[in-house]
Amino acid sequence: MKDMRPAGRMWHLYKMGGLTSAITSMFDVQSAQQMAFIRSVMKEQRKQSLYEVSLENVELVVFDLETTGFSPYNGDEIISFGAVSVMGNRLLEEETYYSLVNPKRPIPKEITELTGITNEMALAAPELIGALRGFLEFVKQRVLIAHGTGHDKHFLNSALWRTSKVQLTHRMLDTMMIAKWLNPSLQRYDLDTLLNRYEVAVTRRHHALEDALMTARLWGKMLPEILERNVRTLGDLYSHLSHQH
């Protein structure tokens, strides 16, 4: 009986057609499985209606991406994912996801200086489809939150389309938009300004998981202000934010 565990299967394929075809075959199967999983998550997400969920009990994932630049459509790539679970205003610090990503291109020097992620670290990291699958396994059907979601959503959609030919179907909240609604007179709404405004301790900036944790603490500080305005459900919050420009 042939040994069809990965190592055994690889040896069998090696004997049948050479090492290159063995490796290609294994990775094609793995990529196909990952693609199928990613597509199933997006399909399930479309069935969910979350508008009536109470903000005090809503299950959220606060996330952040580090990237090689600002445009996924001009060759820039994700180099790390960071995410943490939140229930209402409770930060579940033990429930986190973090992964570096191999961008298959050099990381600009200024990005390495900003993030601490070197080309050597990236070379040893998982490929995009593997890290993306891990991220979506962590997220499941929960609402996503990020600070300045435009950037992150562009990169997620680009990654989902390139790997699995799907678009992001998860509900998203943007702490920047929430801050503009709660504090219309502020001059700036960048993360550093808001962390200072809400007295959230700064740990390490431009690290995907640390930024996600700080953004989650920011959400926890803003939620009482949201509830004070008699905004109780996710649907209520989306309704108020839809009037923001």
C-alpha positions in Angstrom: 0.0 0.0 0.0 1.4 3.4 -1.0 2.1 5.9 1.8 -0.1 8.8 0.8 0.8 11.2 3.7 2.4 14.4 2.3 6.0 13.1 2.5 5.0 9.7 1.1 2.9 11.2 -1.6 5.8 13.5 -2.5 8.2 10.6 -2.8 5.8 8.7 -4.9 5.2 11.6 -7.2 9.0 12.2 -7.3 9.5 8.7 -8.6 6.7 9.1 -11.1 7.6 12.5 -12.5 10.4 14.3 -10.8 10.7 16.6 -7.8 9.3 19.7 -9.6 6.1 18.1 -10.6 5.7 16.6 -7.1 6.1 19.9 -5.4 3.8 21.6 -7.9 1.1 19.0 -7.5 1.2 19.4 -3.7 1.0 23.1 -3.8 -1.7 23.2 -6.4 -3.9 20.9 -4.2 -3.2 23.1 -1.1 -3.9 26.3 -3.1 -7.2 24.9 -4.4 -8.3 23.9 -0.9 -7.4 27.4 0.4 -9.2 29.0 -2.5 -12.3 26.9 -1.8 -12.3 27.8 1.9 -11.9 31.5 1.1 -14.8 31.5 -1.4 -17.1 29.6 1.1 -16.4 32.2 3.8 -17.5 35.0 1.5 -20.6 33.1 0.3 -21.7 32.4 3.9 -21.1 36.0 4.9 -23.6 37.3 2.3 -26.4 35.3 4.2 -25.8 37.2 7.4 -27.9 40.1 8.6 -26.3 41.8 11.6 -28.2 45.1 11.7 -30.2 44.2 14.8 -27.2 43.1 16.8 -26.7 45.1 20.0 -23.4 47.1 20.0 -22.8 45.9 23.6 -22.8 42.2 22.4 -21.6 42.4 18.8 -18.7 40.1 17.9 -16.0 42.1 16.2 -12.5 41.6 14.8 -10.2 44.6 14.8 -7.5 44.3 12.2 -4.6 46.0 10.6 -2.4 45.4 7.6 1.1 46.4 6.8 1.9 46.8 3.1 4.8 47.7 0.8 3.0 50.9 -0.3 -0.4 52.4 -0.9 -1.7 50.9 -4.1 -2.5 47.2 -4.5 -3.3 47.9 -8.1 0.2 49.2 -8.8 2.1 46.2 -7.5 2.1 46.9 -3.7 1.6 43.9 -1.5 0.5 42.9 2.0 3.4 42.1 4.3 1.6 41.4 7.5 -1.9 40.7 9.0 -2.8 41.5 12.6 -6.2 41.0 14.3 -7.8 40.7 17.7 -11.3 39.6 18.9 -13.6 42.0 20.6 -17.0 41.4 22.2 -18.9 44.6 22.6 -16.3 46.7 24.4 -14.4 43.7 25.9 -11.0 43.2 24.3 -10.2 39.5 24.2 -6.4 39.9 24.3 -5.7 36.2 24.2 -7.6 35.8 20.9 -5.3 37.3 18.3 -4.0 36.5 14.8 -0.7 37.6 13.4 1.2 36.6 10.2 3.9 38.0 8.1 3.4 37.5 4.3 6.0 36.9 1.6 5.2 39.7 -0.9 7.3 38.2 -3.7 8.9 41.5 -4.3 11.5 43.6 -2.4 10.3 45.6 0.6 11.2 49.3 0.2 13.8 50.5 2.7 11.4 53.1 4.2 8.8 50.4 4.8 11.4 48.2 6.6 12.4 51.2 8.7 8.7 51.9 9.5 7.5 48.4 10.2 10.7 46.5 11.2 9.9 43.9 8.5 12.9 42.9 6.5 13.3 41.1 3.2 14.8 38.2 5.1 11.8 37.9 7.4 9.4 38.2 4.4 11.2 35.4 2.5 10.6 33.0 5.3 6.9 34.0 5.7 3.8 32.2 4.2 2.5 33.1 0.8 -0.5 35.4 0.5 -3.1 32.8 0.1 -2.0 30.9 3.2 -1.9 34.0 5.4 -5.2 35.2 4.0 -6.8 31.9 4.8 -5.5 32.0 8.3 -6.9 35.5 8.7 -10.3 34.5 7.5 -10.4 31.4 9.7 -9.8 33.8 12.6 -12.4 36.3 11.4 -15.2 33.8 10.6 -18.5 35.7 10.1 -17.7 38.6 12.5 -17.8 42.3 11.7 -14.5 43.8 10.8 -13.1 47.1 12.2 -10.1 49.0 11.1 -8.8 52.6 11.3 -9.1 54.2 7.9 -10.7 51.2 6.2 -10.2 52.4 2.6 -6.6 51.3 2.5 -7.2 47.9 4.2 -10.3 47.2 2.2 -8.5 47.9 -1.1 -5.7 45.5 -0.2 -8.1 42.8 1.1 -10.2 43.0 -2.0 -7.2 42.8 -4.3 -5.9 39.8 -2.3 -9.2 38.0 -2.4 -9.7 38.6 -6.1 -6.2 37.5 -7.0 -6.3 34.3 -4.9 -9.9 33.3 -5.1 -11.8 35.5 -7.5 -14.2 36.9 -4.8 -14.8 40.2 -3.1 -15.0 41.0 0.6 -18.5 40.6 1.9 -17.9 41.2 5.6 -19.5 44.2 7.3 -16.9 46.8 8.2 -16.7 49.7 10.7 -14.1 52.5 10.5 -12.9 54.0 13.8 -11.9 57.1 11.8 -15.4 57.6 10.6 -16.8 57.0 14.1 -14.4 59.6 15.5 -15.5 62.2 12.9 -19.1 61.6 13.9 -18.3 61.8 17.7 -15.8 64.6 17.5 -16.6 66.8 14.5 -14.4 69.7 15.6 -11.1 67.8 15.7 -8.5 69.0 13.2 -7.0 65.5 12.6 -8.3 62.0 12.7 -5.2 59.9 12.3 -4.6 57.0 14.7 -2.0 58.8 16.8 -4.2 61.9 17.3 -7.1 59.7 18.4 -5.0 57.5 20.7 -3.9 60.7 22.4 -7.5 62.1 22.5 -8.9 59.0 24.1 -5.8 58.3 26.3 -5.0 54.9 24.8 -1.4 54.0 25.6 0.8 53.7 22.5 2.8 50.4 22.5 4.3 49.9 19.1 3.1 51.7 15.9 3.2 50.2 12.4 3.1 46.7 13.7 -0.1 45.1 12.4 -1.0 43.3 15.7 0.0 46.2 18.0 -1.9 48.7 15.8 -5.0 46.3 15.9 -4.8 46.1 19.7 -4.6 49.9 20.0 -7.5 50.4 17.6 -9.5 47.9 19.6 -8.8 49.9 22.8 -9.8 53.0 21.0 -13.2 51.4 20.0 -13.6 50.4 23.7 -13.2 54.1 24.7 -15.6 55.3 22.0 -18.4 52.8 22.5 -19.8 54.5 25.7 -20.0 57.8 23.8 -21.9 56.0 21.0 -24.3 54.4 23.4 -24.9 57.8 25.1 -26.3 59.0 21.8 -29.0 56.3 22.0 -27.3 54.4 19.2 -27.8 50.8 20.3 -27.5 48.4 17.4 -25.1 47.9 14.5 -27.9 49.1 12.2 -28.3 52.4 14.2 -24.5 53.0 14.0 -24.4 52.4 10.2 -27.4 54.8 9.8 -25.6 57.6 11.6 -22.3 57.0 9.8 -24.0 57.0 6.4 -24.5 60.8 6.8 -20.8 61.3 7.3 -18.8 62.8 4.4 
